[in-house]
Amino acid sequence: MSAVISNETGDIEGDLKKYKFVQKIPIPSYLIAIAAGNIVGKRVGPRVTIWTEPEFLEASAYEFMETEDNLKAAEKVLGE
């Protein structure tokens, strides 16, 4: 997540701790993802990480291993 935490200690609400984040850089809504559960990550490039359930990690990493090359090709056409 690229948002910056705005209350380092968190606010106590009952038996829960609530954190707030600030996102100063606008991003399109289709670039937002929320994941919960048993997930693990694997880096497949200098700026690409695959997140999935452990049993799908290697297959997912294989499927997306060319993502960095695709990003570089797109940047040649569109800019960084």
LINNOR-V20675 format. One record per pair of residues at least 6 apart in sequence whose ideal C-beta (glycine too) atoms are under 8 Angstrom apart, sorted by the first residue. I is the first residue (numbers start at 1). J is the second residue. Records with the same first field share a line. If there is no record, write none. Layout:
I=J  J
This chain:
1=21
2=23  25  27
3=21  22  23
4=21  22  23  24
5=19  20  21
6=20  21  22
7=19  20
10=17  18  19
11=17  18  19  20
12=18
35=51
37=53
38=53  54
39=51  52  53
40=51  52  53  54  57
41=49  50  51
42=49  50  57  60  61
43=49  50
44=50  61  64  65  67  68
45=65  67  68  71
46=68
47=68  71
48=64  67  68  71
50=57  60  61  64
52=60
